[in-house]
């Protein structure tokens, strides 16, 4: 009985430590999980913290469905995976040749009804369905969304204004 209690205690302790460290790693990967935007008169503003890899990653939504955005000023359009496009029931438009870090592949044009990052929202955003993207819920937030915003970077903070 005593050995069983000790083993059970160790298992519970290891499970708790695993949950704690998992949460810490998630926070390091995406420090912008609970974004709070603010409004300054007509101007909407949100500030993002850079993650430890130097990227700006933040929670947001497409057509009301939660996603994780990776801000990518080098991407012409918002890019989403085929799996996410199916889940959002997006229409595949014309085929488009894509030049990616992994080579050339064929993607498909589409339109997103709404894209939201905290209190900043845009309607009818041009996007690409990229079959080479593996992460279903991670979206490259490209210039088809970002070009309508003012971007101000200071240190490890990127402020977006609409």
Backbone as CSV, one residue per row, in Angstrom:
resi,resn,N_x,N_y,N_z,CA_x,CA_y,CA_z,C_x,C_y,C_z
1,UNK,0.826,-1.194,0.000,0.000,0.000,0.000,0.870,1.258,0.000
2,UNK,1.927,1.274,0.814,2.816,2.432,0.903,3.526,2.720,-0.408
3,UNK,4.002,1.638,-1.078,4.684,1.807,-2.365,3.727,2.363,-3.415
4,UNK,2.506,1.879,-3.399,1.499,2.341,-4.355,1.232,3.832,-4.183
5,UNK,1.164,4.297,-2.968,0.921,5.720,-2.695,2.108,6.570,-3.160
6,UNK,3.314,6.077,-2.946,4.500,6.812,-3.387,4.531,6.895,-4.909
7,UNK,4.250,5.781,-5.574,4.231,5.761,-7.046,3.135,6.687,-7.569
8,UNK,1.963,6.624,-6.969,0.859,7.495,-7.393,1.223,8.959,-7.186
9,UNK,1.879,9.282,-6.102,2.300,10.665,-5.832,3.286,11.152,-6.886
10,UNK,4.232,10.297,-7.262,5.192,10.656,-8.297,4.497,10.876,-9.648
11,UNK,3.548,10.032,-9.952,2.820,10.173,-11.222,2.056,11.485,-11.250
12,UNK,1.385,11.820,-10.172,0.646,13.088,-10.092,1.609,14.267,-10.203
13,UNK,2.744,14.208,-9.499,3.739,15.276,-9.548,4.276,15.456,-10.967
14,UNK,4.609,14.364,-11.639,5.106,14.445,-13.018,4.052,15.005,-13.964
15,UNK,2.794,14.629,-13.781,1.713,15.168,-14.622,1.572,16.677,-14.418
16,UNK,1.632,17.128,-13.173,1.531,18.564,-12.887,2.712,19.339,-13.473
17,UNK,3.907,18.796,-13.345,5.085,19.456,-13.918,5.011,19.507,-15.442
18,UNK,4.521,18.436,-16.049,4.357,18.412,-17.504,3.381,19.499,-17.957
19,UNK,2.261,19.638,-17.257,1.281,20.678,-17.606,1.884,22.068,-17.430
20,UNK,2.630,22.296,-16.358,3.245,23.590,-16.105,4.236,23.947,-17.197
21,UNK,5.141,23.029,-17.527,6.143,23.318,-18.537,5.537,23.423,-19.936
22,UNK,4.504,22.686,-20.202,3.804,22.801,-21.480,3.215,24.194,-21.632
23,UNK,2.600,24.695,-20.575,2.030,26.054,-20.595,3.137,27.092,-20.792
24,UNK,4.266,26.930,-20.117,5.380,27.872,-20.268,5.921,27.868,-21.692
25,UNK,6.033,26.684,-22.302,6.498,26.606,-23.685,5.503,27.247,-24.646
26,UNK,4.207,27.042,-24.408,3.184,27.690,-25.230,3.299,29.205,-25.142
27,UNK,3.516,29.722,-23.935,3.650,31.175,-23.726,4.893,31.711,-24.428
28,UNK,5.984,30.943,-24.446,7.188,31.388,-25.128,6.988,31.400,-26.638
29,UNK,6.251,30.414,-27.168,5.984,30.352,-28.606,5.004,31.441,-29.026
30,UNK,3.948,31.646,-28.241,2.923,32.634,-28.559,2.625,33.489,-27.328
31,UNK,3.395,34.574,-27.150,3.159,35.440,-25.992,1.916,36.320,-26.139
32,UNK,1.220,36.208,-27.261,0.057,37.058,-27.553,-1.232,36.245,-27.589
33,UNK,-1.402,35.360,-26.629,-2.573,34.492,-26.618,-3.825,35.211,-26.140
34,UNK,-3.679,36.195,-25.278,-4.826,36.931,-24.736,-4.716,38.400,-25.102
35,UNK,-4.844,38.695,-26.381,-4.689,40.068,-26.860,-5.818,40.968,-26.391
36,UNK,-5.441,42.157,-26.000,-6.410,43.188,-25.647,-6.113,44.397,-26.525
37,UNK,-6.977,44.680,-27.467,-6.811,45.863,-28.292,-7.382,47.066,-27.564
38,UNK,-7.045,48.238,-28.061,-7.621,49.448,-27.497,-8.033,50.383,-28.619
39,UNK,-8.966,51.252,-28.313,-9.439,52.236,-29.278,-9.055,53.616,-28.788
40,UNK,-8.457,54.388,-29.681,-8.080,55.770,-29.393,-8.869,56.647,-30.360
41,UNK,-10.095,56.980,-29.994,-10.993,57.686,-30.913,-11.401,56.740,-32.019
42,UNK,-11.116,57.118,-33.250,-11.450,56.268,-34.405,-10.380,55.203,-34.668
43,UNK,-9.218,55.348,-34.028,-8.092,54.461,-34.288,-8.150,53.242,-33.364
44,UNK,-8.053,52.059,-33.984,-7.971,50.814,-33.220,-6.510,50.386,-33.204
45,UNK,-6.080,49.865,-32.060,-4.662,49.552,-31.898,-4.488,48.261,-31.110
46,UNK,-3.512,47.471,-31.512,-3.146,46.263,-30.766,-1.619,46.161,-30.769
47,UNK,-1.053,45.786,-29.622,0.397,45.630,-29.492,0.737,44.160,-29.310
48,UNK,1.725,43.706,-30.080,2.172,42.318,-30.039,3.589,42.246,-29.506
49,UNK,3.865,41.209,-28.713,5.211,40.952,-28.213,5.873,39.908,-29.108
50,UNK,7.138,40.121,-29.397,7.905,39.174,-30.201,8.172,37.918,-29.370
51,UNK,8.111,36.739,-30.001,8.416,35.514,-29.254,9.928,35.309,-29.207
52,UNK,10.365,34.292,-28.526,11.802,34.101,-28.323,12.547,33.770,-29.601
53,UNK,11.826,33.392,-30.671,12.445,33.139,-31.976,12.455,34.379,-32.862
54,UNK,11.922,35.492,-32.355,11.911,36.736,-33.116,10.687,36.925,-33.988
55,UNK,9.662,36.079,-33.843,8.449,36.174,-34.657,7.310,36.802,-33.863
56,UNK,6.382,37.370,-34.596,5.160,37.879,-33.977,4.043,36.882,-34.263
57,UNK,3.620,36.194,-33.225,2.570,35.181,-33.316,1.455,35.610,-32.389
58,UNK,0.209,35.490,-32.857,-0.920,35.955,-32.041,-2.172,35.168,-32.372
59,UNK,-3.033,35.025,-31.377,-4.334,34.402,-31.589,-5.262,35.399,-32.272
60,UNK,-6.111,34.880,-33.134,-7.100,35.695,-33.827,-8.191,34.794,-34.365
61,UNK,-8.895,35.255,-35.395,-9.934,34.411,-35.987,-10.128,34.740,-37.460
62,UNK,-10.594,33.730,-38.180,-11.012,33.877,-39.577,-12.440,33.381,-39.652
63,UNK,-13.320,34.220,-40.158,-14.748,33.888,-40.262,-15.293,33.382,-38.924
64,UNK,-14.779,33.934,-37.822,-15.243,33.573,-36.492,-14.608,32.318,-35.905
65,UNK,-13.730,31.646,-36.656,-13.070,30.426,-36.192,-11.690,30.788,-35.638
66,UNK,-11.376,30.393,-34.398,-10.077,30.724,-33.806,-8.910,30.114,-34.579
67,UNK,-7.869,30.932,-34.789,-6.640,30.499,-35.452,-5.458,31.168,-34.757
68,UNK,-4.257,30.735,-35.121,-3.030,31.369,-34.648,-2.357,31.993,-35.866
69,UNK,-2.110,33.312,-35.786,-1.477,34.028,-36.888,0.021,34.139,-36.665
70,UNK,0.779,33.967,-37.741,2.188,34.299,-37.788,2.286,35.473,-38.746
71,UNK,2.630,36.662,-38.240,2.704,37.840,-39.090,3.868,37.687,-40.048
72,UNK,3.589,37.884,-41.347,4.588,37.665,-42.383,4.486,38.767,-43.427
73,UNK,5.305,39.812,-43.258,5.274,40.932,-44.203,5.849,40.534,-45.555
74,UNK,6.493,39.374,-45.645,7.014,38.879,-46.917,5.999,38.094,-47.722
75,UNK,4.843,37.811,-47.116,3.786,37.071,-47.820,2.827,38.067,-48.456
76,UNK,2.536,37.887,-49.721,1.621,38.779,-50.425,0.221,38.706,-49.853
77,UNK,-0.246,37.505,-49.586,-1.613,37.297,-49.106,-1.619,36.537,-47.788
78,UNK,-2.765,36.490,-47.166,-2.986,35.594,-46.033,-2.919,34.180,-46.603
79,UNK,-2.180,33.294,-45.940,-2.038,31.919,-46.432,-2.560,30.948,-45.389
80,UNK,-3.412,30.031,-45.838,-4.006,29.050,-44.921,-3.822,27.641,-45.484
81,UNK,-3.895,26.660,-44.608,-3.730,25.263,-45.016,-4.998,24.743,-45.699
82,UNK,-4.845,23.656,-46.426,-5.981,23.012,-47.068,-6.983,22.508,-46.030
83,UNK,-6.480,21.970,-44.921,-7.371,21.458,-43.871,-8.216,22.581,-43.270
84,UNK,-7.603,23.741,-43.011,-8.362,24.863,-42.459,-9.359,25.392,-43.499
85,UNK,-8.971,25.423,-44.758,-9.887,25.873,-45.815,-11.128,24.983,-45.861
86,UNK,-10.935,23.677,-45.704,-12.085,22.752,-45.678,-12.980,23.046,-44.474
87,UNK,-12.344,23.232,-43.314,-13.113,23.497,-42.092,-13.900,24.805,-42.195
88,UNK,-13.321,25.798,-42.874,-14.003,27.084,-43.068,-14.968,27.060,-44.250
89,UNK,-14.985,25.950,-44.975,-15.820,25.771,-46.166,-15.561,26.865,-47.203
90,UNK,-14.287,27.120,-47.468,-13.902,28.149,-48.430,-13.967,27.608,-49.856
91,UNK,-14.325,28.465,-50.769,-14.347,28.119,-52.184,-12.939,28.248,-52.758
92,UNK,-12.496,27.210,-53.470,-11.203,27.288,-54.150,-11.378,28.061,-55.438
93,UNK,-10.566,29.091,-55.599,-10.588,29.877,-56.821,-9.555,29.371,-57.803
94,UNK,-9.088,30.253,-58.673,-8.103,29.854,-59.681,-6.806,29.336,-59.057
95,UNK,-6.171,28.401,-59.752,-4.873,27.879,-59.314,-3.813,28.957,-59.500
96,UNK,-2.877,29.014,-58.538,-1.818,30.019,-58.557,-0.506,29.313,-58.221
97,UNK,0.548,29.606,-58.976,1.869,29.079,-58.665,2.446,29.826,-57.470
98,UNK,2.899,29.084,-56.465,3.451,29.694,-55.254,4.940,29.390,-55.146
99,UNK,5.719,30.421,-54.829,7.136,30.254,-54.536,7.287,30.269,-53.027
100,UNK,7.595,29.132,-52.427,7.736,29.037,-50.984,9.172,28.652,-50.629
101,UNK,9.477,28.693,-49.347,10.805,28.275,-48.894,11.065,26.812,-49.235
102,UNK,10.006,26.026,-49.393,10.139,24.603,-49.722,10.032,24.327,-51.208
103,UNK,10.043,25.371,-52.033,9.983,25.183,-53.475,8.681,25.708,-54.063
104,UNK,8.433,25.331,-55.302,7.259,25.781,-56.037,6.126,24.772,-55.874
105,UNK,4.913,25.288,-55.662,3.737,24.416,-55.610,2.518,25.197,-56.071
106,UNK,1.416,24.500,-56.233,0.183,25.119,-56.697,-0.746,25.374,-55.527
107,UNK,-1.182,26.632,-55.382,-2.162,27.015,-54.378,-3.421,27.494,-55.073
108,UNK,-4.371,27.962,-54.289,-5.651,28.398,-54.852,-6.083,29.708,-54.203
109,UNK,-6.526,30.638,-55.024,-7.024,31.920,-54.519,-8.353,31.693,-53.811
110,UNK,-8.616,32.496,-52.798,-9.895,32.453,-52.094,-10.115,33.805,-51.428
111,UNK,-11.280,34.005,-50.857,-11.609,35.237,-50.120,-12.080,34.833,-48.733
112,UNK,-11.650,35.620,-47.743,-12.063,35.390,-46.361,-13.098,36.438,-45.986
113,UNK,-14.227,35.990,-45.482,-15.314,36.899,-45.108,-14.838,37.910,-44.067
114,UNK,-14.126,37.439,-43.030,-13.608,38.360,-42.018,-12.328,37.790,-41.409
115,UNK,-11.431,38.701,-41.079,-10.192,38.366,-40.389,-10.099,39.313,-39.196
116,UNK,-9.897,38.735,-37.997,-9.855,39.543,-36.777,-8.593,39.249,-35.987
117,UNK,-7.971,40.332,-35.534,-6.833,40.276,-34.625,-7.146,41.260,-33.505
118,UNK,-7.556,40.731,-32.349,-8.035,41.551,-31.210,-9.200,42.410,-31.698
119,UNK,-9.080,43.727,-31.602,-10.183,44.599,-32.014,-10.040,45.103,-33.451
120,UNK,-9.033,44.635,-34.165,-8.843,45.015,-35.564,-9.481,43.937,-36.439
121,UNK,-10.420,44.368,-37.275,-11.118,43.416,-38.140,-11.212,43.979,-39.547
122,UNK,-11.052,43.087,-40.522,-11.217,43.463,-41.925,-12.142,42.460,-42.594
123,UNK,-12.876,42.943,-43.584,-13.821,42.115,-44.330,-13.277,41.828,-45.727
124,UNK,-13.697,40.714,-46.305,-13.386,40.352,-47.686,-11.886,40.443,-47.982
125,UNK,-11.109,39.625,-47.286,-9.654,39.650,-47.399,-9.198,38.570,-48.379
126,UNK,-8.331,38.967,-49.295,-7.769,38.028,-50.267,-6.846,37.054,-49.551
127,UNK,-6.917,35.769,-49.930,-6.097,34.741,-49.294,-5.702,33.674,-50.299
128,UNK,-4.782,32.838,-49.869,-4.297,31.715,-50.666,-4.463,30.439,-49.840
129,UNK,-5.002,29.404,-50.460,-5.013,28.073,-49.846,-3.710,27.419,-50.273
130,UNK,-2.841,27.160,-49.289,-1.513,26.629,-49.551,-1.450,25.169,-49.103
131,UNK,-1.471,24.222,-50.045,-1.448,22.802,-49.674,-0.146,22.365,-49.011
132,UNK,0.893,23.194,-49.055,2.164,22.855,-48.426,2.208,23.170,-46.943
133,UNK,1.209,23.877,-46.438,1.189,24.221,-45.010,0.692,23.028,-44.214
134,UNK,1.442,22.648,-43.195,1.106,21.468,-42.400,0.251,21.807,-41.186
135,UNK,0.572,22.918,-40.508,-0.152,23.280,-39.279,-1.537,23.784,-39.657
136,UNK,-2.569,23.054,-39.239,-3.937,23.383,-39.649,-4.400,24.738,-39.129
137,UNK,-4.080,25.060,-37.880,-4.607,26.284,-37.287,-3.624,27.440,-37.290
138,UNK,-2.446,27.280,-37.902,-1.512,28.399,-37.987,-1.633,29.022,-39.367
139,UNK,-1.805,30.332,-39.395,-2.077,31.069,-40.617,-0.999,32.132,-40.810
140,UNK,-0.470,32.236,-42.023,0.446,33.333,-42.320,-0.397,34.576,-42.586
141,UNK,-0.235,35.581,-41.760,-0.985,36.823,-41.903,-0.167,37.753,-42.787
142,UNK,-0.463,37.714,-44.079,0.312,38.438,-45.081,-0.201,39.835,-45.352
143,UNK,0.358,40.426,-46.406,0.119,41.832,-46.712,-1.304,42.135,-47.191
144,UNK,-2.065,41.156,-47.656,-3.448,41.451,-48.041,-4.249,41.930,-46.829
145,UNK,-3.811,41.608,-45.627,-4.400,42.116,-44.383,-3.567,43.273,-43.838
146,UNK,-2.260,43.093,-43.756,-1.384,44.063,-43.093,-1.250,45.391,-43.828
147,UNK,-1.438,45.410,-45.158,-1.237,46.656,-45.915,-2.236,47.743,-45.540
148,UNK,-3.318,47.391,-44.882,-4.327,48.364,-44.469,-4.047,48.922,-43.074
149,UNK,-2.917,48.534,-42.484,-2.583,48.925,-41.126,-1.284,49.717,-41.101
150,UNK,-1.130,50.487,-40.042,0.143,51.134,-39.757,0.886,50.212,-38.793
151,UNK,2.135,49.881,-39.127,2.945,49.002,-38.285,4.080,49.814,-37.667
152,UNK,4.183,49.757,-36.336,5.225,50.487,-35.621,5.964,49.495,-34.736
153,UNK,7.263,49.319,-34.999,8.052,48.387,-34.202,9.016,49.162,-33.321
154,UNK,8.963,48.851,-32.032,9.894,49.425,-31.056,10.368,48.288,-30.159
155,UNK,11.649,47.996,-30.234,12.189,46.899,-29.429,11.523,45.593,-29.806
156,UNK,10.962,44.906,-28.811,10.298,43.632,-29.027,8.784,43.771,-29.150
157,UNK,8.313,44.988,-29.408,6.861,45.234,-29.512,6.523,45.750,-30.893
158,UNK,5.496,45.157,-31.504,4.965,45.614,-32.788,3.553,46.102,-32.540
159,UNK,3.308,47.366,-32.848,1.976,47.947,-32.667,1.325,48.067,-34.037
160,UNK,0.093,47.556,-34.134,-0.699,47.633,-35.361,-1.816,48.625,-35.139
161,UNK,-1.997,49.552,-36.080,-3.067,50.543,-35.981,-3.934,50.512,-37.233
162,UNK,-5.233,50.625,-36.978,-6.200,50.659,-38.085,-6.976,51.957,-38.000
